[in-house]
Amino acid sequence: MNGKQVRWGVMSTANIAAGNFLPSLRASGNGMAAAVASRSLEAAQDFARRQDIPQAVEGYGALLQDDSLDAIYIPLPNNLHAEWTIASLRAGKAVLCEKPLCLTVEETERVLAVARETGRLLWEAFVFPFNRQSARLREILDSGAIGEPAEVMSTFHFRLTRTTDIRLNPETGGGALYDVGCYSIRLADLVFGVTPDRAAGMMTRTDSGVDATTEAVLNYPDRGRLVLSCSIALSYDTQSAVAGTEGEIRLSQPFHPLPDATLRLTTRGETHIERLGTEEPTFTEAVRAMNAAILGQSAPEHLAINEALPVAVGMQLIREATA
């Protein structure tokens, strides 16, 4: 390792790298962006100048040849996640891959097998499990304050306005379920801790063929159900609730809680409100924890080998139920 700073390579000049990952990496205090790769050297150099990254390289494979890099962040199109995650793991790097990790259960199992084989750390970029709001949610559930959790209701809507957006392309794994519905499935996994086994639902589709809006129910055997609504065609809305036999928890901003986010616990006729958001950039708590794990300073949390497969199964069940 390189002192107390993890050296990251950024595999692509995608907007999410500039808007979410890099500000969080700078705020983490224990990592830095050391290199960026693009298919075009000119694009990589331009991005590196704008983001103050010291090195730009042409081609994703060239990034993996840099022995000074400890970790790779992969914000490539969804259909490229499996290929380049596997390549990065085999190159000896820790990996943070954007969600969804893969588009199918089969791909996910293949990637996770490589993570186990190489022993390298792999995370799927759901950052909310690392934040203190999710820790508090888990604490309340474990305390039995709402009894047995039986239903998760979760909404994640936003509206895509650019007709050229890659998330409208079915060939690259576009659509609402892959882009934001997966968050709700990850939340249900945090609550129930088992793999779903059945689904029902419906989709409305864009002219390009991806799902614009998906409404679905996922069954978690012997635990409960997830009722989700996700959309890339509706005004912004993100909220979730966990209903139990003795009470309910409502999260106003479950996935990227800002300072005004609220956790509302209602039990035995009484309501208690907590504010557990953060002023730090949205990935910061997660990236800081990942860096500490890569540096060997703490045990790794929320690794993909433990948490990615139930999400992949849930997405596949919904796609099969709505085909």
PyMOL commands that set and color helices and strands:
alter all, ss='L'
color gray80, all
select helices_A, chain A and resi 15-28+41-51+60-64+78-90+105-118+128-130+132-143+166-168+170-172+176-192+284-294+304-321
alter helices_A, ss='H'
color red, helices_A
select strands_A, chain A and resi 6-11+31-38+55-58+71-74+94-97+122-124+149-159+198-205+211-220+224-231+233-244+247-251+263-267+270-274
alter strands_A, ss='S'
color yellow, strands_A
deselect
rebuild
show_as cartoon
